[in-house]
């Protein structure tokens, strides 16, 4: 069994898409249609609501305790 180094893994990760395209003879159509988008407005609203409801305090007997206010 052959041993692989982190350099081998890094090289593979950088060139993985190109290697797959070469092996399966696939054209690069996915990259052209790929659209980068962020989280939805609903996700952001839920994260902000959770942040407002979460209370983390220092305790005397334990270092920190969390309380989810609802």
N, CA, C and O atoms as a GROMACS GRO file, in nm:
protein
  280
    1UNK      N    1   0.084  -0.117   0.000
    1UNK     CA    2   0.000   0.000   0.000
    1UNK      C    3   0.090   0.124   0.000
    1UNK      O    4   0.189   0.131   0.073
    2UNK      N    5   0.054   0.220  -0.080
    2UNK     CA    6   0.135   0.340  -0.093
    2UNK      C    7   0.097   0.442   0.014
    2UNK      O    8  -0.021   0.460   0.044
    3UNK      N    9   0.197   0.508   0.071
    3UNK     CA   10   0.173   0.613   0.169
    3UNK      C   11   0.162   0.747   0.097
    3UNK      O   12   0.236   0.775   0.002
    4UNK      N   13   0.069   0.829   0.144
    4UNK     CA   14   0.050   0.962   0.087
    4UNK      C   15   0.084   1.067   0.192
    4UNK      O   16   0.061   1.046   0.311
    5UNK      N   17   0.138   1.178   0.148
    5UNK     CA   18   0.175   1.286   0.239
    5UNK      C   19   0.068   1.395   0.233
    5UNK      O   20  -0.023   1.392   0.149
    6UNK      N   21   0.080   1.492   0.323
    6UNK     CA   22  -0.012   1.605   0.320
    6UNK      C   23   0.007   1.688   0.193
    6UNK      O   24  -0.088   1.748   0.143
    7UNK      N   25   0.128   1.691   0.140
    7UNK     CA   26   0.151   1.760   0.014
    7UNK      C   27   0.074   1.694  -0.100
    7UNK      O   28   0.019   1.762  -0.186
    8UNK      N   29   0.070   1.560  -0.100
    8UNK     CA   30  -0.007   1.488  -0.201
    8UNK      C   31  -0.156   1.522  -0.189
    8UNK      O   32  -0.223   1.543  -0.290
    9UNK      N   33  -0.206   1.525  -0.067
    9UNK     CA   34  -0.346   1.557  -0.044
    9UNK      C   35  -0.376   1.700  -0.088
    9UNK      O   36  -0.479   1.725  -0.152
   10UNK      N   37  -0.289   1.792  -0.055
   10UNK     CA   38  -0.307   1.932  -0.095
   10UNK      C   39  -0.309   1.946  -0.246
   10UNK      O   40  -0.394   2.017  -0.301
   11UNK      N   41  -0.217   1.880  -0.313
   11UNK     CA   42  -0.212   1.885  -0.459
   11UNK      C   43  -0.340   1.827  -0.520
   11UNK      O   44  -0.395   1.883  -0.614
   12UNK      N   45  -0.386   1.715  -0.466
   12UNK     CA   46  -0.508   1.654  -0.516
   12UNK      C   47  -0.627   1.746  -0.496
   12UNK      O   48  -0.709   1.761  -0.587
   13UNK      N   49  -0.638   1.807  -0.378
   13UNK     CA   50  -0.752   1.894  -0.349
   13UNK      C   51  -0.754   2.015  -0.443
   13UNK      O   52  -0.861   2.058  -0.487
   14UNK      N   53  -0.637   2.068  -0.474
   14UNK     CA   54  -0.630   2.185  -0.562
   14UNK      C   55  -0.670   2.149  -0.705
   14UNK      O   56  -0.727   2.232  -0.776
   15UNK      N   57  -0.640   2.028  -0.747
   15UNK     CA   58  -0.662   1.989  -0.886
   15UNK      C   59  -0.771   1.884  -0.903
   15UNK      O   60  -0.781   1.822  -1.009
   16UNK      N   61  -0.852   1.863  -0.800
   16UNK     CA   62  -0.952   1.757  -0.803
   16UNK      C   63  -1.052   1.774  -0.917
   16UNK      O   64  -1.080   1.679  -0.989
   17UNK      N   65  -1.107   1.893  -0.933
   17UNK     CA   66  -1.208   1.914  -1.036
   17UNK      C   67  -1.151   1.889  -1.176
   17UNK      O   68  -1.215   1.825  -1.259
   18UNK      N   69  -1.030   1.939  -1.201
   18UNK     CA   70  -0.967   1.919  -1.331
   18UNK      C   71  -0.941   1.770  -1.356
   18UNK      O   72  -0.962   1.722  -1.467
   19UNK      N   73  -0.896   1.699  -1.253
   19UNK     CA   74  -0.869   1.556  -1.268
   19UNK      C   75  -0.996   1.477  -1.300
   19UNK      O   76  -0.994   1.388  -1.385
   20UNK      N   77  -1.104   1.510  -1.232
   20UNK     CA   78  -1.231   1.442  -1.257
   20UNK      C   79  -1.279   1.469  -1.399
   20UNK      O   80  -1.328   1.380  -1.468
   21UNK      N   81  -1.264   1.595  -1.442
   21UNK     CA   82  -1.305   1.629  -1.578
   21UNK      C   83  -1.222   1.554  -1.681
   21UNK      O   84  -1.275   1.510  -1.783
   22UNK      N   85  -1.093   1.538  -1.655
   22UNK     CA   86  -1.008   1.464  -1.748
   22UNK      C   87  -1.045   1.316  -1.751
   22UNK      O   88  -1.049   1.255  -1.858
   23UNK      N   89  -1.071   1.258  -1.634
   23UNK     CA   90  -1.102   1.116  -1.627
   23UNK      C   91  -1.234   1.085  -1.697
   23UNK      O   92  -1.243   0.989  -1.774
   24UNK      N   93  -1.337   1.165  -1.670
   24UNK     CA   94  -1.470   1.137  -1.724
   24UNK      C   95  -1.502   1.218  -1.850
   24UNK      O   96  -1.613   1.209  -1.902
   25UNK      N   97  -1.406   1.295  -1.898
   25UNK     CA   98  -1.422   1.373  -2.020
   25UNK      C   99  -1.544   1.465  -2.011
   25UNK      O  100  -1.628   1.468  -2.101
   26UNK      N  101  -1.551   1.539  -1.902
   26UNK     CA  102  -1.661   1.631  -1.876
   26UNK      C  103  -1.615   1.772  -1.908
   26UNK      O  104  -1.504   1.811  -1.872
   27UNK      N  105  -1.702   1.849  -1.975
   27UNK     CA  106  -1.668   1.989  -2.002
   27UNK      C  107  -1.691   2.073  -1.877
   27UNK      O  108  -1.761   2.030  -1.785
   28UNK      N  109  -1.634   2.189  -1.874
   28UNK     CA  110  -1.639   2.277  -1.758
   28UNK      C  111  -1.763   2.365  -1.760
   28UNK      O  112  -1.753   2.488  -1.757
   29UNK      N  113  -1.881   2.303  -1.766
   29UNK     CA  114  -2.005   2.381  -1.771
   29UNK      C  115  -2.054   2.416  -1.631
   29UNK      O  116  -2.128   2.513  -1.615
   30UNK      N  117  -2.015   2.341  -1.531
   30UNK     CA  118  -2.062   2.367  -1.396
   30UNK      C  119  -2.008   2.499  -1.344
   30UNK      O  120  -2.082   2.575  -1.281
   31UNK      N  121  -1.882   2.529  -1.370
   31UNK     CA  122  -1.823   2.652  -1.322
   31UNK      C  123  -1.888   2.775  -1.382
   31UNK      O  124  -1.904   2.877  -1.314
   32UNK      N  125  -1.927   2.767  -1.507
   32UNK     CA  126  -1.986   2.882  -1.574
   32UNK      C  127  -2.124   2.914  -1.519
   32UNK      O  128  -2.164   3.031  -1.519
   33UNK      N  129  -2.198   2.812  -1.474
   33UNK     CA  130  -2.334   2.833  -1.426
   33UNK      C  131  -2.341   2.850  -1.274
   33UNK      O  132  -2.446   2.885  -1.220
   34UNK      N  133  -2.232   2.827  -1.207
   34UNK     CA  134  -2.231   2.832  -1.062
   34UNK      C  135  -2.247   2.976  -1.014
   34UNK      O  136  -2.174   3.065  -1.058
   35UNK      N  137  -2.340   2.998  -0.923
   35UNK     CA  138  -2.366   3.130  -0.870
   35UNK      C  139  -2.335   3.127  -0.720
   35UNK      O  140  -2.381   3.039  -0.647
   36UNK      N  141  -2.258   3.224  -0.677
   36UNK     CA  142  -2.224   3.231  -0.535
   36UNK      C  143  -2.331   3.313  -0.465
   36UNK      O  144  -2.360   3.426  -0.504
   37UNK      N  145  -2.390   3.255  -0.362
   37UNK     CA  146  -2.492   3.327  -0.287
   37UNK      C  147  -2.467   3.308  -0.139
   37UNK      O  148  -2.404   3.212  -0.096
   38UNK      N  149  -2.516   3.400  -0.062
   38UNK     CA  150  -2.498   3.396   0.082
   38UNK      C  151  -2.618   3.332   0.149
   38UNK      O  152  -2.705   3.277   0.082
   39UNK      N  153  -2.624   3.341   0.281
   39UNK     CA  154  -2.737   3.284   0.354
   39UNK      C  155  -2.865   3.363   0.324
   39UNK      O  156  -2.860   3.482   0.292
   40UNK      N  157  -2.977   3.297   0.336
   40UNK     CA  158  -3.105   3.363   0.309
   40UNK      C  159  -3.137   3.462   0.420
   40UNK      O  160  -3.080   3.456   0.529
   41UNK      N  161  -3.228   3.553   0.392
   41UNK     CA  162  -3.270   3.652   0.492
   41UNK      C  163  -3.333   3.584   0.612
   41UNK      O  164  -3.317   3.630   0.726
   42UNK      N  165  -3.406   3.475   0.588
   42UNK     CA  166  -3.469   3.401   0.698
   42UNK      C  167  -3.363   3.340   0.790
   42UNK      O  168  -3.379   3.343   0.912
   43UNK      N  169  -3.257   3.286   0.733
   43UNK     CA  170  -3.149   3.229   0.815
   43UNK      C  171  -3.084   3.336   0.901
   43UNK      O  172  -3.057   3.313   1.019
   44UNK      N  173  -3.058   3.451   0.842
   44UNK     CA  174  -2.997   3.561   0.918
   44UNK      C  175  -3.089   3.606   1.030
   44UNK      O  176  -3.043   3.631   1.142
   45UNK      N  177  -3.219   3.616   1.002
   45UNK     CA  178  -3.315   3.657   1.105
   45UNK      C  179  -3.318   3.557   1.221
   45UNK      O  180  -3.326   3.597   1.337
   46UNK      N  181  -3.312   3.428   1.188
   46UNK     CA  182  -3.315   3.326   1.294
   46UNK      C  183  -3.188   3.330   1.378
   46UNK      O  184  -3.194   3.313   1.500
   47UNK      N  185  -3.074   3.353   1.315
   47UNK     CA  186  -2.949   3.362   1.390
   47UNK      C  187  -2.950   3.483   1.482
   47UNK      O  188  -2.907   3.473   1.597
   48UNK      N  189  -3.000   3.595   1.434
   48UNK     CA  190  -3.008   3.716   1.517
   48UNK      C  191  -3.104   3.694   1.633
   48UNK      O  192  -3.076   3.736   1.745
   49UNK      N  193  -3.218   3.628   1.608
   49UNK     CA  194  -3.314   3.601   1.714
   49UNK      C  195  -3.254   3.508   1.820
   49UNK      O  196  -3.274   3.528   1.940
   50UNK      N  197  -3.180   3.408   1.776
   50UNK     CA  198  -3.114   3.317   1.871
   50UNK      C  199  -3.010   3.393   1.954
   50UNK      O  200  -2.998   3.372   2.074
   51UNK      N  201  -2.936   3.481   1.888
   51UNK     CA  202  -2.835   3.560   1.958
   51UNK      C  203  -2.899   3.648   2.065
   51UNK      O  204  -2.843   3.665   2.173
   52UNK      N  205  -3.015   3.705   2.035
   52UNK     CA  206  -3.084   3.790   2.133
   52UNK      C  207  -3.139   3.708   2.249
   52UNK      O  208  -3.146   3.758   2.362
   53UNK      N  209  -3.178   3.583   2.222
   53UNK     CA  210  -3.239   3.499   2.325
   53UNK      C  211  -3.135   3.427   2.411
   53UNK      O  212  -3.169   3.380   2.520
   54UNK      N  213  -3.011   3.417   2.366
   54UNK     CA  214  -2.909   3.343   2.439
   54UNK      C  215  -2.841   3.432   2.542
   54UNK      O  216  -2.800   3.544   2.512
   55UNK      N  217  -2.831   3.380   2.661
   55UNK     CA  218  -2.762   3.452   2.768
   55UNK      C  219  -2.651   3.363   2.823
   55UNK      O  220  -2.678   3.253   2.872
   56UNK      N  221  -2.528   3.410   2.814
   56UNK     CA  222  -2.413   3.336   2.868
   56UNK      C  223  -2.355   3.421   2.979
   56UNK      O  224  -2.316   3.536   2.958
   57UNK      N  225  -2.349   3.363   3.098
   57UNK     CA  226  -2.302   3.438   3.215
   57UNK      C  227  -2.191   3.361   3.285
   57UNK      O  228  -2.181   3.238   3.275
   58UNK      N  229  -2.108   3.436   3.357
   58UNK     CA  230  -2.007   3.372   3.440
   58UNK      C  231  -2.071   3.332   3.571
   58UNK      O  232  -2.154   3.403   3.627
   59UNK      N  233  -2.031   3.215   3.617
   59UNK     CA  234  -2.085   3.166   3.743
   59UNK      C  235  -1.977   3.161   3.850
   59UNK      O  236  -1.858   3.174   3.820
   60UNK      N  237  -2.019   3.142   3.973
   60UNK     CA  238  -1.922   3.134   4.081
   60UNK      C  239  -1.873   2.991   4.100
   60UNK      O  240  -1.755   2.969   4.128
   61UNK      N  241  -1.961   2.893   4.085
   61UNK     CA  242  -1.922   2.754   4.105
   61UNK      C  243  -1.882   2.686   3.974
   61UNK      O  244  -1.802   2.593   3.974
   62UNK      N  245  -1.938   2.731   3.865
   62UNK     CA  246  -1.898   2.681   3.733
   62UNK      C  247  -1.851   2.801   3.651
   62UNK      O  248  -1.892   2.914   3.676
   63UNK      N  249  -1.764   2.775   3.554
   63UNK     CA  250  -1.704   2.886   3.479
   63UNK      C  251  -1.808   2.968   3.403
   63UNK      O  252  -1.813   3.090   3.418
   64UNK      N  253  -1.890   2.903   3.323
   64UNK     CA  254  -1.991   2.973   3.245
   64UNK      C  255  -2.117   2.888   3.242
   64UNK      O  256  -2.110   2.765   3.247
   65UNK      N  257  -2.231   2.953   3.233
   65UNK     CA  258  -2.353   2.879   3.211
   65UNK      C  259  -2.435   2.952   3.106
   65UNK      O  260  -2.431   3.075   3.094
   66UNK      N  261  -2.510   2.873   3.030
   66UNK     CA  262  -2.590   2.928   2.921
   66UNK      C  263  -2.737   2.915   2.957
   66UNK      O  264  -2.780   2.816   3.017
   67UNK      N  265  -2.813   3.014   2.919
   67UNK     CA  266  -2.957   3.015   2.941
   67UNK      C  267  -3.023   3.066   2.815
   67UNK      O  268  -2.990   3.175   2.767
   68UNK      N  269  -3.115   2.989   2.762
   68UNK     CA  270  -3.186   3.031   2.641
   68UNK      C  271  -3.318   3.091   2.686
   68UNK      O  272  -3.408   3.020   2.731
   69UNK      N  273  -3.329   3.223   2.672
   69UNK     CA  274  -3.451   3.294   2.714
   69UNK      C  275  -3.553   3.282   2.603
   69UNK      O  276  -3.522   3.297   2.485
   70UNK      N  277  -3.676   3.255   2.643
   70UNK     CA  278  -3.781   3.238   2.543
   70UNK      C  279  -3.908   3.305   2.584
   70UNK      O  280  -4.006   3.300   2.510
   0.00000   0.00000   0.00000
